[in-house]
Amino acid sequence: MKKLIALLLTMVLIAGLAVTFTGCAGEPYSKYDLTEYITLPDYDEYEVEVPSVKVTDADVQAEIKSILEKAATTKAVKEGTVKKGDSITIAYEGTLKDGTTSDGMKTEGTTITLGSAGYIDGFEEGLYGATIGKTVSLDLKFPDPYTNNKDLSGKEVTFKVTVISKNVKVVPTFNDDFVKENSEFKNTADYKASLKKDLEKEKYDEALHEIKGELYSKIVEKTTVAKYPEKEVKAQKKELDAEYKSYAASYGYEWESFLSNQLQTDEDGYEKMLELYAKEIVKQEMVIYLIAQDEELSVTDEEYDTYLETMLTSSGFKNEAEFKDYTGMSLKKYAEENKLERDLLLTKILDVIYDRLADKK
């Protein structure tokens, strides 16, 4: 039971500002006088930290190494020998003892990592030390049973394998030429200085993100609840139940097995935990909307559209059509189902509260 509680609350409690609640789209609390349901703590008396970050030369060098690795190219080497762990391109043809062949026993060129490609016993081992460009003859036997093709189970086979090339990763050298070709800078010194500033900002933003998340968690924790709007709790339970059952089905679990093995509970325990989780979600949402009311904060249409556009580009999508192809829904529909407008409101709330508290230091 305790493990289930921990699992559910881990899903609820805020680890940062990228909050994802389940539930019906839209703000469902406008019809309630939330002061009758919850009492907020005096969060203006809280103290907050101001992030202090330090980026070392080692941090900069590690980032440069990562950048160089991403810029690496692959060179096809066509001389020498190959060994276990090498990326190689091979061509092969297999012939059974009766002189026939079968589907999957021939290719004119496929790339594998030697030693971990999953071929039948002896195939990859027979290529250790092979000379690039030379053909190796391998007398082997299919395993019995051979699940990929039961007709080949236990049959003897000869593979003629040619190593076409060894594919070697070439990492560029970090010098002025690389900098000029891959940035707006002309030398490594200026590039490093800029990179250090970027890393400092990144670390600062991450630290600030965490501090604001902790601030919100503290406000929620110290908020007292007089009662819950039962309609919202019921809606949350319904959504949660659907999500859990969808998850179980997608991974092939029978429901009873999922409860027992994954959630380590029974139906009675599951119902109690749904109630607990749903109430925690409702509490968190009531906190957001009551603070927004007290602080006179809201999300404008322009802010919302900008937020969605930023989310789209930062996620690597070229346009909304590409997003829809990937997710199966429009950006606005996705935002509605995942309550992103509420999340943006939470971000605005925490920005205002944090800035006010930080100014007091």
VOGU-3710 file (C-alpha; in Angstrom, 3 decimals, decimal comma):
1> mkklialllt> 0,000/0,000/0,000  2,763/2,449/0,926  4,499/1,790/-2,387  1,315/2,684/-4,270  0,909/5,892/-2,276  4,508/6,817/-3,039  3,989/6,094/-6,740  0,857/8,193/-6,974  2,245/11,132/-5,013  5,455/11,057/-7,014
11> mvliaglavt> 3,309/11,602/-10,086  1,509/14,496/-8,362  4,096/16,456/-6,424  5,958/19,089/-8,332  9,569/18,465/-9,288  9,665/21,630/-11,383  7,355/23,940/-13,244  6,639/21,596/-16,142  3,472/20,420/-14,436  1,124/18,022/-16,169
21> ftgcagepys> -2,201/17,366/-14,491  -4,939/15,189/-15,847  -8,534/16,280/-16,027  -11,054/18,063/-18,160  -9,873/20,905/-20,351  -10,589/24,464/-19,347  -10,653/26,177/-15,939  -13,254/24,246/-13,937  -13,125/26,343/-10,736  -14,619/29,673/-11,829
31> kydlteyitl> -17,985/28,620/-10,453  -16,570/28,076/-6,964  -15,724/30,475/-4,187  -12,383/28,862/-3,522  -11,974/30,645/-0,175  -14,659/28,282/1,119  -12,527/25,286/0,116  -8,930/26,196/0,900  -6,906/28,631/2,981  -3,593/29,726/1,522
41> pdydeyevev> -0,537/30,262/3,734  1,015/33,699/4,018  3,569/32,977/1,315  4,824/36,582/1,363  6,583/35,634/4,595  8,595/32,908/2,877  12,278/33,239/2,104  13,759/32,213/-1,230  17,270/31,708/-2,479  18,816/33,638/-5,331
51> psvkvtdadv> 20,655/31,188/-7,612  24,425/31,308/-7,484  26,112/29,328/-10,219  29,689/28,722/-11,281  30,913/27,389/-14,603  34,430/25,966/-14,593  36,899/25,517/-17,428  36,202/21,793/-17,136  32,494/22,471/-17,750  33,352/24,447/-20,887
61> qaeiksilek> 35,698/21,723/-22,145  33,044/19,070/-21,546  30,535/21,105/-23,559  33,043/21,568/-26,373  33,669/17,818/-26,405  29,932/17,204/-26,682  29,649/19,706/-29,540  32,534/18,081/-31,396  31,003/14,633/-30,925  27,727/15,854/-32,435
71> aattkavkeg> 29,645/17,321/-35,374  31,522/14,071/-36,004  31,284/12,416/-39,407  31,731/8,820/-40,494  34,527/7,774/-42,835  34,411/4,495/-44,751  37,844/2,869/-44,387  38,524/0,258/-47,074  41,792/-1,231/-45,947  43,088/-2,979/-42,848
81> tvkkgdsiti> 41,325/-5,478/-40,622  38,264/-5,403/-38,370  37,726/-6,367/-34,760  34,936/-6,823/-32,247  33,121/-3,551/-31,602  33,853/-2,053/-35,025  31,048/-0,633/-37,131  31,380/-2,433/-40,468  29,458/-2,730/-43,715  29,208/-6,277/-45,054
91> ayegtlkdgt> 27,730/-8,178/-47,981  26,906/-11,847/-47,665  25,125/-14,774/-49,218  24,176/-17,984/-47,489  23,807/-21,382/-49,149  22,285/-24,449/-47,543  23,898/-27,847/-47,839  21,507/-28,796/-50,679  22,609/-25,725/-52,668  19,476/-23,669/-52,036
101> tsdgmktegt> 19,122/-20,344/-50,277  16,308/-18,585/-48,428  14,953/-15,128/-47,678  17,173/-13,183/-45,322  20,304/-15,130/-46,248  21,602/-12,551/-48,722  22,380/-8,834/-48,706  24,471/-6,587/-50,872  25,286/-4,259/-48,027  24,262/-3,871/-44,398
111> titlgsagyi> 25,974/-2,078/-41,536  26,449/-3,811/-38,190  28,405/-3,399/-34,989  30,587/-6,453/-34,965  29,945/-8,630/-31,942  26,499/-7,287/-31,036  24,450/-7,605/-34,232  22,586/-10,751/-33,201  23,567/-13,107/-36,039  23,691/-16,869/-35,543
121> dgfeeglyga> 26,559/-18,331/-33,533  29,864/-18,181/-35,367  28,849/-15,570/-37,936  30,241/-12,483/-36,261  33,019/-14,350/-34,481  34,162/-15,612/-37,877  34,757/-12,022/-38,990  37,054/-11,060/-36,123  40,370/-10,132/-37,745  38,933/-10,279/-41,278
131> tigktvsldl> 40,643/-8,192/-43,949  38,539/-5,439/-45,492  37,734/-6,263/-49,103  38,349/-9,986/-48,688  35,670/-12,684/-48,691  35,410/-15,046/-45,742  33,712/-18,451/-45,932  31,835/-19,476/-42,794  30,500/-23,017/-42,349  27,768/-22,685/-39,729
141> kfpdpytnnk> 24,561/-24,224/-38,481  21,243/-22,569/-37,701  20,100/-23,021/-34,108  17,316/-25,469/-33,393  14,741/-24,082/-33,031  15,428/-20,994/-35,164  12,582/-18,627/-34,339  13,258/-16,236/-37,244  12,542/-18,996/-39,762  11,480/-22,371/-38,415
151> dlsgkevtfk> 12,200/-24,040/-41,769  15,917/-23,329/-41,260  16,087/-24,817/-37,762  19,156/-26,984/-37,317  20,234/-26,785/-40,983  23,846/-26,435/-42,082  24,729/-23,308/-44,053  27,779/-21,721/-45,672  27,992/-17,927/-45,681  30,273/-16,061/-48,050
161> vtvisknvkv> 30,872/-12,732/-46,306  32,756/-9,717/-47,633  33,696/-6,848/-45,352  33,131/-3,842/-47,593  34,357/-1,187/-45,172  34,980/-0,217/-41,590  33,033/2,880/-40,582  35,190/5,145/-38,456  33,893/8,176/-36,595  35,942/11,273/-37,321
171> vptfnddfvk> 35,685/13,929/-34,621  36,676/17,411/-35,846  39,489/19,336/-34,201  38,518/22,311/-32,097  40,351/25,201/-33,684  39,698/28,585/-35,290  38,633/26,972/-38,555  36,000/24,866/-36,815  34,729/27,923/-34,940  34,461/29,999/-38,110
181> ensefkntad> 32,554/27,253/-39,925  30,134/26,491/-37,098  29,487/29,774/-35,314  29,458/33,543/-35,628  32,868/33,773/-33,957  36,299/33,891/-35,543  38,487/32,323/-32,878  38,332/29,776/-30,077  38,804/32,335/-27,297  35,671/34,301/-28,191
191> ykaslkkdle> 33,751/31,073/-28,753  34,717/29,744/-25,315  33,749/33,023/-23,647  30,334/32,951/-25,270  29,883/29,287/-24,442  30,705/29,980/-20,790  28,036/32,703/-20,652  25,496/30,339/-22,210  26,322/27,629/-19,672  26,041/30,113/-16,808
201> kekydealhe> 22,599/31,167/-17,990  21,535/27,567/-18,443  22,662/26,646/-14,930  21,043/29,768/-13,494  17,740/29,037/-15,226  17,794/25,428/-14,033  18,487/26,481/-10,451  15,774/29,149/-10,563  13,350/26,628/-12,060  13,983/24,268/-9,160
211> ikgelyskiv> 13,653/27,024/-6,540  10,311/28,135/-7,953  9,117/24,548/-8,046  10,045/24,154/-4,373  8,227/27,406/-3,589  5,040/26,107/-5,188  5,344/22,755/-3,420  5,698/24,552/-0,084  2,614/26,695/-0,733  0,586/23,595/-1,636
221> ekttvakype> 1,878/21,713/1,404  0,962/24,567/3,799  -2,461/25,147/2,234  -5,289/23,785/4,360  -8,364/22,221/2,798  -11,795/22,672/4,370  -13,557/20,572/1,749  -13,201/19,367/-1,835  -15,492/20,094/-4,775  -16,795/16,575/-5,265
231> kevkaqkkel> -17,598/17,073/-8,949  -13,949/17,897/-9,703  -12,652/15,010/-7,593  -14,977/12,617/-9,392  -13,838/13,921/-12,786  -10,188/13,511/-11,811  -10,777/9,953/-10,611  -12,430/9,085/-13,894  -9,510/10,495/-15,873  -6,943/8,718/-13,711
241> daeyksyaas> -8,749/5,408/-13,953  -8,855/5,693/-17,744  -5,148/6,506/-17,877  -4,111/3,586/-15,695  -6,251/1,139/-17,639  -4,969/2,468/-20,935  -1,396/2,073/-19,673  -2,048/-1,484/-18,530  -3,642/-2,424/-21,862  -0,889/-0,814/-23,937
251> ygyewesfls> 1,725/-2,949/-22,169  -0,332/-6,112/-22,380  -1,203/-6,450/-18,697  -4,354/-8,098/-17,474  -5,956/-5,611/-15,091  -5,730/-7,852/-12,008  -2,084/-8,563/-12,801  -1,377/-4,858/-13,241  -2,917/-4,056/-9,871  -1,061/-6,843/-8,120
261> nqlqtdedgy> 2,357/-6,684/-9,770  2,759/-3,066/-10,839  0,715/-1,144/-8,282  0,972/-3,801/-5,566  -2,611/-3,396/-4,407  -6,130/-4,734/-4,929  -9,339/-3,084/-6,160  -10,173/-1,615/-2,749  -6,712/-0,167/-2,357  -6,769/1,130/-5,898
271> ekmlelyake> -10,034/2,993/-5,296  -8,632/4,584/-2,158  -5,497/5,673/-3,964  -7,462/7,140/-6,850  -9,355/9,214/-4,308  -6,107/10,332/-2,669  -4,437/11,220/-5,954  -7,503/13,006/-7,349  -7,854/15,131/-4,224  -4,191/16,106/-4,378
281> ivkqemviyl> -4,590/17,224/-7,990  -7,722/19,200/-7,165  -5,924/20,836/-4,242  -3,016/21,885/-6,438  -5,343/23,357/-9,026  -7,373/25,236/-6,432  -4,139/26,732/-5,114  -3,207/27,972/-8,591  -6,547/29,610/-9,286  -6,990/31,168/-5,854
291> iaqdeelsvt> -3,517/32,712/-5,973  -4,219/33,973/-9,496  -7,399/35,574/-8,162  -5,612/37,164/-5,203  -2,712/38,390/-7,350  -5,062/39,516/-10,129  -3,179/37,451/-12,688  -4,449/35,824/-15,860  -3,151/34,549/-19,191  -3,865/36,738/-22,211
301> deeydtylet> -4,553/35,271/-25,642  -1,313/36,787/-26,924  0,717/35,246/-24,086  -0,923/31,883/-24,661  -0,247/31,904/-28,419  3,380/32,924/-27,853  3,774/30,184/-25,242  2,473/27,539/-27,628  4,663/28,776/-30,467  7,722/28,645/-28,214
311> mltssgfkne> 6,791/25,144/-27,101  6,418/24,071/-30,725  9,843/25,318/-31,834  11,686/24,243/-28,679  10,326/20,725/-29,189  11,957/20,592/-32,612  8,863/20,854/-34,803  9,146/22,971/-37,950  5,475/23,883/-37,999  2,095/22,894/-36,632
321> aefkdytgms> 1,428/20,502/-39,503  4,488/18,479/-38,504  3,311/18,565/-34,884  -0,108/17,256/-35,905  1,425/14,458/-37,979  3,456/13,377/-34,956  0,834/13,727/-32,210  -2,355/13,172/-34,176  -3,904/16,397/-32,925  -3,629/20,127/-33,447
331> lkkyaeenkl> -1,407/22,200/-31,178  -4,412/23,908/-29,603  -6,114/20,559/-28,979  -2,965/19,156/-27,415  -2,636/22,261/-25,240  -6,273/21,985/-24,182  -6,039/18,313/-23,254  -2,826/18,864/-21,299  -4,037/22,091/-19,676  -1,065/24,149/-20,799
341> erdllltkil> -2,887/27,417/-20,222  -3,094/26,531/-16,541  0,596/25,661/-16,509  1,430/29,037/-18,031  -0,678/30,682/-15,338  1,316/28,796/-12,695  4,537/30,059/-14,256  3,274/33,657/-14,123  2,196/33,240/-10,512  5,555/31,905/-9,403
351> dviydrladk> 7,429/34,589/-11,326  5,500/37,306/-9,491  5,778/35,733/-6,035  9,429/34,825/-6,422  10,453/38,256/-7,698  8,644/39,918/-4,779  10,317/37,628/-2,240  13,755/37,975/-3,877  13,488/41,780/-3,774  13,183/41,595/-0,002
361> k> 16,610/40,012/0,387
//
